[in-house]
């Protein structure tokens, strides 16, 4: 059975619901402020992401991408790339994390 997923945006405030339960609610900018993806060689990504809250991870060959809930935005080691998550990407990553629970 497929669980109901909803996202309600009102006046720059976002409430994320799943099966009638509030998963997150906060100002939209606050939800996505530190959320990002880190991609590059798998070993370097693993080292960088160690101890951080990982929403999703994907690997292909020797490359890896992780979505992080919060990242400090500091300097990345050579070979890694950071991309900020928009609200839709954050929502999808959050639902994938919820699916694993």
Secondary structure by P-SEA (a helix, b strand, c coil): cbbbbbccccccbbbbbcccccccccccccccccbbbbbccaaaaaaaaccccccccccccccbbbbbcccccccccccbbbbbbcaaaaaaaaaaaaaac
